[in-house]
Amino acid sequence: MLISTSRKPSSKTRAFCKNLSHALDTDYVNRGKMSMRELQLKSNSLGLDNIVLVYEMKGNPSKITFFSNDGEELLVILGSVNTTNQRLHIKTSELSFKSEIPELDVLGDIFPINNSNNDSNQNHIYVEKLEDYDDEYDDIEDFNKRIGIIHFYNRDGNDTGLKINIRKIIG
């Protein structure tokens, strides 16, 4: 998986992309003037299967779009993120994935995860469904309501502080 940003990312967006690339042990590139086609070629040359583009609103990461190398949009997550300045200490070779939101089960296939059946609390990504989640969350007043959180846990079973707060799922 190749991680990149919108054209002129803020420092917060770049920091999130770097955190995510360390958590998943995958490549991150500054997009600059690269087109989507150039990102696809870069991903192919690195032997990677997917591309993740992180877009921002008012300087904050707000949209994460997952693409196949063919340019097919696989999933879009709208929301916000929490980054960390600490080392993540995630042992990516033992990374596992668990989701309480069926629409995000596809992340288990998109993320470069070798061991998806690990039941321990160590080295895992956990998609937590918040209790007020409802399939009908299109109301204007619900625009900022979170429906879930993607947590990243390290080799000691501790929450790393890297989080993706999910407001809406498209795809």
Residue pairs with C-beta under 8 A, 6 or more apart in sequence:
1 24
1 26
1 27
1 48
1 49
1 50
1 51
1 52
1 110
1 111
1 112
2 26
2 27
2 28
2 29
2 39
2 42
2 43
2 46
2 48
2 50
2 51
2 52
3 17
3 20
3 21
3 24
3 26
3 27
3 28
3 29
3 51
3 52
3 54
4 17
4 28
4 29
4 30
4 31
4 34
4 39
4 51
4 52
4 53
4 54
5 13
5 14
5 17
5 30
5 31
5 53
5 54
5 55
5 56
6 13
6 31
6 53
6 54
6 55
6 56
7 31
7 32
7 33
9 17
9 30
9 31
9 54
9 56
10 56
10 59
10 60
12 56
12 59
12 60
12 61
12 83
13 54
13 56
13 59
13 60
13 61
14 30
15 83
16 54
16 61
16 81
16 83
17 28
17 54
18 28
19 83
19 84
19 88
19 162
20 28
20 52
20 54
20 162
21 27
21 28
22 88
22 90
23 88
23 90
23 92
23 125
23 152
23 160
23 162
24 92
24 95
24 111
24 112
25 90
25 92
25 93
25 95
25 112
26 48
26 112
27 46
27 48
29 39
29 42
31 39
31 53
34 42
36 67
36 71
39 51
39 53
40 51
40 69
40 70
40 71
43 49
43 50
43 51
43 69
44 69
48 69
49 68
49 69
50 66
50 67
50 68
50 69
50 74
50 110
51 66
51 67
51 68
51 69
52 64
52 65
52 66
52 67
53 64
53 65
53 67
54 61
54 63
54 64
55 61
55 62
55 63
55 64
55 65
56 62
56 63
57 63
60 80
60 81
61 80
61 81
62 78
62 79
62 80
63 76
63 77
63 78
64 76
64 77
64 79
64 164
65 73
65 75
65 76
65 77
66 73
66 74
66 75
66 76
66 110
67 73
67 74
68 74
73 171
74 106
74 110
74 171
75 104
75 106
75 107
75 110
75 169
75 170
75 171
76 169
76 170
76 171
77 104
77 164
77 166
77 168
77 169
77 170
78 166
78 167
78 168
78 169
78 170
79 146
79 164
79 165
79 166
79 167
79 168
80 164
80 165
80 167
81 162
81 163
81 164
81 165
82 161
82 162
82 163
82 165
83 161
83 162
84 160
84 161
84 162
86 160
86 161
88 152
88 154
88 160
88 162
89 154
89 155
89 156
89 160
90 123
90 152
90 153
90 154
90 155
90 160
91 122
91 123
91 154
91 155
92 112
92 123
93 114
93 115
94 114
94 115
94 118
94 122
94 123
94 155
95 111
95 113
95 114
95 115
95 118
95 123
95 124
95 125
96 113
96 115
96 116
96 117
96 118
96 119
96 120
96 123
96 124
96 125
97 107
97 108
97 111
97 113
97 116
97 124
97 125
97 126
97 127
98 124
98 125
98 126
98 127
99 105
99 107
99 108
99 126
99 127
100 127
100 128
100 129
100 148
101 127
101 129
101 133
101 147
101 148
101 166
101 169
103 169
103 171
104 127
104 148
104 150
104 166
104 169
106 171
107 125
107 127
107 150
108 116
111 125
113 125
118 124
120 157
121 153
121 157
122 153
122 154
122 155
122 156
122 157
123 153
123 154
123 155
124 153
125 150
125 151
125 152
125 153
126 150
126 151
126 153
127 148
127 149
127 150
127 151
127 166
128 148
128 149
128 150
128 151
129 147
129 148
130 146
130 147
130 148
130 149
132 145
132 147
133 147
133 148
134 147
137 145
137 147
137 168
143 167
144 167
145 167
146 165
146 166
146 167
147 166
147 167
147 168
147 169
148 166
149 163
149 164
149 165
149 166
150 163
150 164
150 166
151 159
151 163
152 159
152 160
152 162
152 163
153 159
153 160
154 160
